[in-house]
Every structure is written in structure tokens, then in C-alpha cells.
Amino acid sequence: MKSPLLFPVRLKDKSIFVLDETGLPFKEEYIEVSGLDDALGVLKEMKTRSLGQVLLFFHCCALFGDRLSVDEISSKFSHQRPTFDFPLLAEILKAQIKKGLNITEAVENFINAFDALRRNRAKSLAKILPNPSNILTICNVNGELIYLYEELKKLNKECFFYISETRPYLQGARLTFWELRRNNIPCVLICDNQIAWLMKKEKINSVVSGADRASKKGDIINKIGTYPLAVLAAHFDIPFYALTQYPREIDINTIEIEERPKEEVFMYLKSDNSRIDAIYPCFDITPNKFVTKSMEIGDFSEVG
């Protein structure tokens, strides 16, 4: 089983190739990034997200580090996507360089180590999930659900995924549903507003979510819609598992929540919507009391 979303950004020669996630599932195309401005444009337009942002940042540091420092590149990335923790990524990279690695080696070490840790996390989560596992997901966790499915099957556990569409960008519908179906993993797509009903009917017995950021106390910052999903899970006594990495001492009240352009709320409309008002905060914060268990990868100093 495989998915291009496991490694959506790749470095080849002197160019970075970014899987255009906004084109999925209708077309699988890559955007060539040959300069930092190209990378910032890709970031701003949501062509890649989650792990793709991490890989894009690291590869940009490897390619353009002779012109800008790691911290300067981090600052430019943070300007485009303020909620994502690019300063942490800069710390990861600088810590590896202090060990005597060059930037290219540090990036390669991180990618290989991170993937091994993802596989181990899937194995750990599979052990505690019930049999059968009827799992609700939100957004997309870059292929890791494929790892989870493989580990559940090794334990002879039945597995079925309920994939919420994840409005307004539809990452669940366009990405997760697509990658699971192409790997013949049992799943169905559901509308976001159907979740409470399905939980009440006992169709779902566990929730698995990603996390763009996490605090040491167990709070998570993730795609908008994660917080209400966790509240519903708590109400129906359904365990909520968050896939987290490198938790930090964060005051969640100081996190800047990125506001995306209002036009993105109306992406499904082909007509001019410039005069229609909307708001799109694209992340929310889930307090630790609603998180049954954070499936942590570990401290960033352990990577590589």
C-alpha cells in the first residue's frame, strides 16, 4: 500500500516538486519550485499542507540556505502560515547541524527518522484500538492511516473508516477518502454535520485526528472542526486520539489562529462571490480534557 501523500514534497537536483493537493482527486500533478518566492506562493495558496509544509521548509533551507539563514526562511514561512510552528522546524534543523551534519544530511536524516516514528506510532495506536475499529477521521494525516490499517490487519482487527469531508477545503473528501479508496481500505465519506447522529447510532467507536501543533499539557491545534468533533466524542464517551509530534510549552491563549480569505468558504460556487461576507479561521484549539490520549512521536531533539 502506498500514497503520494506520505511524502508530498520531494527534492530532485536543484528543484523541489510539490504535489498539488488542491488538484486531487481529479488530477495528480506536481508543481516545480525553483525559488523561495515559488515556495511561499505554494504555501499561501494551500497547494500543500501538514507534512508537506514541513518538507517544503526543510528542502528550501537545503536549497536556499546559502542566501538566507534558517531563521530568516522560517520567518518568511511564518508570515504566510502564522499558526504553523515553523520556528520549531528551524530549531530541529539547527540542532542537527550542531551535530556536525550539513543541511542536506540533516534534512535526509529527519525525513527517514520521522517516517520510522510514524510507523511505530501506527503500531502503538493499533494495539489500543478496539476490534472492530470504526474510526472517524478529520482532514488528512499524510498517509498515516494506511500505516494504521496495515498494523490493525496484522493484529487481525477489523477496521472501517468514516471520513468527514472537512469543510471548507474538503481535505477529507479530496485527500483522505481518495488515498484510502485507491488502497482498497474500507471507508465511507460523510458530511461534517452527520457526525453527531452517527455517534448516537453507535456507528463510530473511536476518533483519530492529526495535530499541527501540541502543548506539553496535551492541548492540540489542528484543522478547524477538530474541537467540536472532540467535544462530541466526549459527550458520547468515544475515545479521541490525537497524532501529535514534538509538543512544546505553549500558552494556547497566545496562539495566532490563521484567517484564510473569505472567498475560500465559497469555493464550491462558480459565480462571483466577492460581495458575500464570510469568515474562515482555519485552525481551532482542542483543550487536553477532550483528548483521550496523545500519540506522541517524541521530542524534536530525538530526531535523526
Order of alpha helices (4+ residues) and beta strands (2+ residues): beta-beta-beta-alpha-alpha-alpha-alpha-alpha-beta-alpha-beta-alpha-beta-alpha-beta-beta-beta-alpha-beta-beta-beta
